[in-house]
Amino acid sequence: MTTRFPSLTRRDLIRAASVSAAGLAIPAAVTAAPGSRRTITSRNQGVTGEITVSYPDEAGYKPPFVDAAAKAVQDANPGATVNVDLQKTGDDDYYTKLLLALDSGDAPDVFHFGGAQIGELADAGYIQPLDDYVGKWEDWQYYPDSVRSGVTYQGHIYGIPYGLDTRFLYYRKDRLAEAGLAPDWQPANVQGILDAAKAVQTSGKAIPYALYAGQAGSSGTSDHAFVPLVWAYGGDVIDADGKWIGNSAAIVKALTYYQTAFQTDKLVPDNILTDPKPWTEMREKLGKGELALLFEGGWVYGGWASTDAAGTSANVGYLLHPTETGGPSFTIGGPGTVWYISASSKNQDLAWEFIKAFNNKDTVAQLNIQDPHPVARTDSAQVPEFQANKFLVDSTESLKSARFVPPDPNYSKYITAVQTATGNVATGDASPEDAAKRLADDIARSIGDDKVVTQ
């Protein structure tokens, strides 16, 4: 449910529109042909007319829920038509096409994508604030402040989530036991991760550790590696004034951690830096017991459990991320995938009816049972089937210890700079200190000197 997204700006969209022959053309399913724009009644005439709901789904578990919501809206509103546009494509390709459609002003009325994009979508004027709608929605009471804050940008609500993102430090109990560590292993501090990986390396039973770095890690280089490490060392990536932190003692410590993992102790396989999607292989290897340690999304546990429920329960442990001093441990949270209303939609009331229909108590619970995530609605977490799943309960509980990266539209640029810094340290091309200095310079060039500070 989380999204690894490309770094695209509005200027990039205009540039990308000229290369549609290279595969960035907008499919007819996403946009209406010129002259055939749907006729919609005005807002004060009620929920009639026609909308298009668009979303990507390769996993195949969302369509029944989307179709059911569309049918529920049409049954309740005989004058309404909800067209469902299911895109069988990856998130990155979908987002590129969606941005082009949004830039052209002929986008779907409702679309489904990662909440991390709220800032850039809002700044571009592509999405509609939902404050008026949620203010009148009785079910909004079931969304706690932590969830609301995850979809708030510059004081406005822009998306409705159903499953939140959390991350865990996963470890194989069997591989750690072979290395002489307790099956209920708990690192004393962040250094304890590297110590455990060295023990596994000595045992020779599995790949010790997977740490994302460089461009190959996509946004995982930031969300699942660098940012948690900066936090672990007591630093931050953005200050109270909303300025990005380009260099700090914590950033140097995080990059030194990379140097130890990749160069000094060689605990991490080199192909993490070169494979197109290293997370696919690393997740699979941990599930099979071929990898011992991995900090990854909470959602990956469901894939392991669906393949081997008993083996996963017995051998895969999960913890919050430790800090330099041992506590308090934390996780990195996120709003997950959310539903947006296009600012260009001519029937936003009907679009909102679909979002309400989809995000009901039972659907939210069932979606997150099938694809394990903490639920956005507190009442969904009380559904007996949800309560019966220990991992789901633990995931929801982890949000009490979650920290969120603000939905700043410049985050994608920050990620690019982080990829360069971590990649240079991981390959031995730069020292942690030099990489930190370049990180600050790269961020300042891409975002602006006035939006970057050094601590």
C-alpha positions, 0 to 999 in steps of 0.5 A, a space after each residue: 500500500 505504500 508507494 515508491 514514487 518518482 520525483 516529478 514537478 509541474 515543470 517535469 509534467 510539461 516536459 514529460 507530455 512531449 515524450 508520450 511516444 515513449 510510453 507516457 501517453 494517457 490511456 483513454 480509460 483515464 481521460 475522456 475524449 475532447 468534446 465528450 466531457 460528461 454532463 453534470 448537475 450542479 452541486 446544489 442539485 444533489 448527487 446525480 450525474 457521472 463520475 470516474 473513479 481511477 486507481 492502480 491495483 496489481 495485487 487484485 484485492 481492491 476491485 471487489 471493494 471498489 466495485 461494491 462502493 460504486 454500486 452502493 452509491 448508484 443504488 442510493 442515488 438512481 440518477 448517478 453513474 460511477 465509472 470505475 477505471 482499474 489500471 493494471 499497472 505499477 504505482 510509478 507508471 500510474 502516477 506519471 500518467 495521472 499527473 499528466 491527466 491532472 495537468 491537462 485538466 481532464 483527470 478522473 474525479 476520484 483517484 487513489 494514490 499515496 498520501 505522501 504526495 499530498 503536498 506536491 498535489 496540493 501545491 499544484 492545485 490538483 486536489 480538492 480540500 475536503 474540510 467542508 465534507 469531513 466537517 459534516 461527516 459523522 464517521 469522521 469522529 472515528 479518525 484519530 488526530 494522528 490519522 488526520 494530521 497525516 492527511 493535512 497540509 497547510 491546515 487543510 484535509 486533502 485525502 481520506 486514508 483507510 490503512 496507515 503505513 508503519 514499519 518494523 525491524 524484522 528479524 529471523 529468530 532462527 537465523 539469530 539463534 544460529 548466531 548465538 542470539 536469543 529468539 526474543 532478541 531486542 537490540 540494546 541500541 541502534 548499534 545492536 543491529 550491526 552487532 547482530 548482523 556481524 554475529 549472523 555473518 560469522 555463522 554463515 547461515 544467511 545474508 546478515 542485513 539489508 539496508 537500502 541505499 542509492 537510487 536503486 532503493 527508491 523512496 525506501 532509501 529514505 523512508 526505510 533506512 536514512 530517515 529512521 537512522 537520523 532519528 535514531 541518532 537524535 536528529 531530524 530532517 526538517 526543522 520547526 520552521 519547515 526548513 530541510 536540514 542538510 547537514 548535522 551531527 546526526 546525519 553524519 552518524 547515519 552516514 557513518 552507519 552506512 559506511 560500517 554496514 557496507 564498507 567496514 563490515 560488509 554486512 549488506 549485499 552489493 546488489 542492493 545498490 544495483 538491482 532495479 527493485 532490491 526490496 522485492 528480493 530482500 523481502 522474499 529472502 527474509 520470508 524464506 530465512 535467507 536474510 536475517 535483518 530488514 527494516 521494512 514496511 509493516 505491510 510485507 508481513 502479510 505476504 510472508 504469512 499468506 505463503 507460510 502462516 505457521 513458519 512466519 509466526 514461528 520465525 519472523 520477529 518484529 520490533 520498533 526501531 531502536 535509538 542510539 541510547 536504547 529508547 524510546 524506540 519508534 517507527 516511521 508512519 505514513 498515511 498510506 494510500 488515500 482517496 483524493 477528489 480532483 480539483 477539476 471534478 465537475 461533480 465533487 459531491 458525487 465523488 465524495 459519496 463514493 469516498 464515504 461509501 468505500 471508507 465504511 467501518 467494515 470495508 476498512 477492516 476487511 481491506 487491512 485484514 487482507 493486506 495487513 496495515 493499521 486501520 485508519 478508523 478506530 471502530 474498524 480496529 474493534 472488528 473481531 476478525 481484526 482483533 484476532 490477528 496479533 500482527 494487526 493489533 501490534 501494527 495499530 499499537 505501533 502508531 502510538 510510537 510513530 513519527 511522520 515526515 511532513 507532507 512537504 512537496 519538496 520531499 521527493 527532491 530531498 529523497 534524491 539528494 539522500 540517494 546520492 549521499 547514501 550511495 556514495 558512502 555505500 560504494 566507498 566513493 565518499 566519507 560520511 563527512 563529505 557526503 553530508 556536505 554534498 547532501 546539504 549542497 544538493 538540497 540547497 540547489 534543488 530546493 533553494 538556499 532559503 529552505 535549507 539549514 545546517 545544524 
